[in-house]
Amino acid sequence: MLPENESQGGKSMKTLIPFILLICGLGLAAFVWYGNKRASEKSDEERVLEAVLEQQEQARAAQARAESLMSDILAAPAACDGLTTGTVFRLCEMEPDVGEDWPDLMATTSPKERACLLDSFHQTNRHAFEIRNETYNGVDPDSNRMGRFMSDLCTAALWTDGIDYGDTDKPLSDLIAGFYADRATSRVKPAQSY
């Protein structure tokens, strides 16, 4: 009888071994899967490093874009065609003393002159805001903002070929082109808005 009992115990052991091996195999597979999952996850340091590198790349791209925009020489707005520098120099003669407000320059201009000056003002500001990667809302300026713009536009006569301050018969588009050409050579002016 003893040999028969041993053979039955051996049989039950033989049927248990595959189940034990299966359970151990599944446990080992789960352990390996979990280990691989944890090993493939990024650490906090890796995430921070990736975020910093991405931010630096975005900053470099924004700087390259800004430098490209800064070197652009804008064209005078089409609304300025046919106007002369007399328009601008007449308005610059209204420049107030230091600390005083500019008069309403738009009230002293014709509709065509007003369209030219506002188009130039907004084009300049839109370009400056684009360089700074900001949104420009395009609100018409008050008299002081427009006055500062006009003053800088009149100053462009100092470096614009063929135009001297006070010339009233030169094309206004040429003066505006000189203004934009000077802005493009500066490291500061292109991003300046009014």
C-alpha positions as CSV (number, residue, x, y, z in Angstrom):
1,M,0.0,0.0,0.0
2,L,2.7,2.4,0.7
3,P,3.9,2.4,-2.9
4,E,0.3,3.2,-4.0
5,N,0.0,6.2,-1.7
6,E,3.4,7.5,-2.8
7,S,2.3,7.3,-6.4
8,Q,-0.9,9.2,-5.7
9,G,1.0,11.9,-3.8
10,G,3.4,12.1,-6.8
11,K,0.5,12.4,-9.2
12,S,-1.0,15.3,-7.2
13,M,2.4,16.9,-7.0
14,K,2.8,16.5,-10.8
15,T,-0.5,18.2,-11.4
16,L,0.3,21.1,-8.9
17,I,3.7,21.8,-10.4
18,P,2.4,23.3,-13.7
19,F,0.0,25.5,-11.8
20,I,2.7,26.7,-9.4
21,L,5.0,27.3,-12.4
22,L,2.2,29.2,-14.2
23,I,1.5,31.4,-11.1
24,C,5.2,32.1,-10.6
25,G,5.6,32.9,-14.4
26,L,2.7,35.3,-14.2
27,G,4.1,36.9,-11.1
28,L,7.5,37.2,-12.8
29,A,5.9,38.6,-15.9
30,A,4.0,41.2,-13.9
31,F,7.1,42.1,-12.0
32,V,9.1,42.6,-15.3
33,W,6.2,44.6,-16.8
34,Y,6.0,46.9,-13.8
35,G,9.8,47.3,-13.8
36,N,9.9,48.1,-17.5
37,K,7.0,50.6,-17.1
38,R,8.8,52.4,-14.2
39,A,12.1,52.4,-16.0
40,S,10.6,53.9,-19.2
41,E,8.8,56.7,-17.3
42,K,10.6,60.0,-17.2
43,S,11.9,61.3,-13.9
44,D,11.0,64.7,-12.7
45,E,14.5,65.9,-13.5
46,E,14.1,64.7,-17.1
47,R,10.7,66.5,-17.4
48,V,12.1,69.7,-16.0
49,L,15.2,69.5,-18.3
50,E,12.9,68.9,-21.4
51,A,10.7,71.9,-20.4
52,V,13.8,74.1,-20.0
53,L,15.2,73.0,-23.3
54,E,11.9,73.5,-25.0
55,Q,11.6,77.0,-23.5
56,Q,15.1,77.9,-24.6
57,E,14.3,76.7,-28.1
58,Q,11.2,78.8,-28.2
59,A,13.1,81.8,-26.9
60,R,15.8,81.3,-29.7
61,A,13.0,81.0,-32.3
62,A,11.3,84.2,-31.0
63,Q,14.6,86.0,-31.0
64,A,15.4,84.9,-34.6
65,R,11.9,86.0,-35.7
66,A,12.3,89.4,-33.9
67,E,15.7,90.0,-35.5
68,S,14.2,89.2,-38.9
69,L,11.3,91.5,-38.3
70,M,13.6,94.3,-37.0
71,S,15.6,94.3,-40.2
72,D,12.4,94.7,-42.3
73,I,12.1,98.1,-43.9
74,L,8.4,98.8,-44.1
75,A,6.9,100.6,-47.1
76,A,4.9,103.8,-46.7
77,P,1.2,103.1,-46.6
78,A,-0.7,103.5,-49.9
79,A,-2.8,106.2,-48.3
80,C,0.3,108.5,-48.4
81,D,0.7,108.5,-52.2
82,G,0.4,112.0,-53.6
83,L,1.0,113.8,-50.3
84,T,4.0,116.0,-49.6
85,T,6.3,116.5,-46.7
86,G,4.6,119.8,-46.1
87,T,1.9,117.9,-44.2
88,V,4.3,116.5,-41.7
89,F,6.5,119.6,-41.2
90,R,3.4,121.8,-40.8
91,L,2.3,119.6,-37.9
92,C,5.7,119.4,-36.4
93,E,5.7,123.2,-36.1
94,M,2.9,122.8,-33.6
95,E,5.1,120.9,-31.2
96,P,4.4,122.3,-27.7
97,D,6.9,123.3,-25.1
98,V,8.2,120.6,-22.7
99,G,5.5,119.5,-20.3
100,E,2.6,120.8,-22.4
101,D,0.2,118.6,-24.4
102,W,0.2,118.4,-28.2
103,P,-2.7,120.0,-29.9
104,D,-5.2,117.7,-31.7
105,L,-3.2,117.1,-34.9
106,M,-6.0,115.1,-36.5
107,A,-8.4,118.0,-36.3
108,T,-6.0,120.1,-38.5
109,T,-5.6,117.6,-41.3
110,S,-7.6,116.7,-44.3
111,P,-9.2,113.2,-44.5
112,K,-6.5,112.0,-46.9
113,E,-3.7,113.3,-44.7
114,R,-5.4,111.9,-41.6
115,A,-5.7,108.5,-43.3
116,C,-2.0,108.5,-44.2
117,L,-0.8,109.5,-40.8
118,L,-3.1,107.0,-39.0
119,D,-2.1,104.2,-41.3
120,S,1.6,105.1,-40.8
121,F,1.1,105.3,-37.0
122,H,-0.7,101.9,-36.8
123,Q,1.7,100.2,-39.2
124,T,4.6,101.3,-37.1
125,N,3.0,100.2,-33.8
126,R,1.7,96.9,-35.3
127,H,5.3,96.1,-36.5
128,A,6.7,97.0,-33.1
129,F,4.2,94.8,-31.3
130,E,4.8,92.0,-33.7
131,I,8.6,92.2,-32.9
132,R,7.8,92.0,-29.2
133,N,5.4,89.1,-29.9
134,E,2.5,91.1,-28.4
135,T,-1.0,91.8,-29.7
136,Y,-1.7,95.2,-31.1
137,N,-5.3,96.5,-30.5
138,G,-5.1,99.4,-33.0
139,V,-6.8,102.1,-31.0
140,D,-6.5,105.5,-32.5
141,P,-4.0,107.6,-30.6
142,D,-4.5,110.6,-28.4
143,S,-2.8,113.8,-29.4
144,N,0.4,113.2,-27.4
145,R,1.0,109.7,-28.8
146,M,0.4,111.0,-32.3
147,G,2.6,114.1,-31.5
148,R,5.5,111.9,-30.5
149,F,5.2,109.9,-33.7
150,M,5.0,113.0,-35.8
151,S,8.1,114.4,-34.0
152,D,10.1,111.3,-34.8
153,L,8.8,111.3,-38.4
154,C,10.0,114.9,-38.8
155,T,13.4,114.0,-37.4
156,A,13.7,111.4,-40.2
157,A,14.5,114.4,-42.5
158,L,18.0,114.4,-40.9
159,W,19.0,111.1,-42.5
160,T,16.7,110.8,-45.4
161,D,18.5,111.5,-48.7
162,G,17.0,114.4,-50.7
163,I,14.8,115.7,-47.9
164,D,15.7,118.5,-45.6
165,Y,13.7,119.7,-42.6
166,G,11.1,122.2,-43.9
167,D,11.0,120.9,-47.5
168,T,7.3,121.1,-48.3
169,D,7.3,119.7,-51.8
170,K,9.0,116.3,-51.5
171,P,6.9,113.1,-51.5
172,L,5.8,112.2,-48.0
173,S,6.3,108.5,-48.9
174,D,10.0,109.2,-49.3
175,L,10.2,110.7,-45.8
176,I,8.2,107.8,-44.3
177,A,10.5,105.3,-46.1
178,G,13.5,107.1,-44.6
179,F,11.9,106.9,-41.2
180,Y,11.4,103.1,-41.6
181,A,14.9,102.6,-43.0
182,D,16.4,104.3,-39.9
183,R,14.3,102.1,-37.6
184,A,15.6,99.0,-39.3
185,T,19.2,99.9,-38.6
186,S,18.6,100.4,-34.9
187,R,18.7,97.6,-32.3
188,V,16.1,99.5,-30.2
189,K,13.8,101.6,-32.4
190,P,12.1,98.8,-34.4
191,A,10.5,97.5,-31.2
192,Q,9.5,101.0,-30.0
193,S,5.8,101.8,-30.2
194,Y,3.9,105.0,-29.7
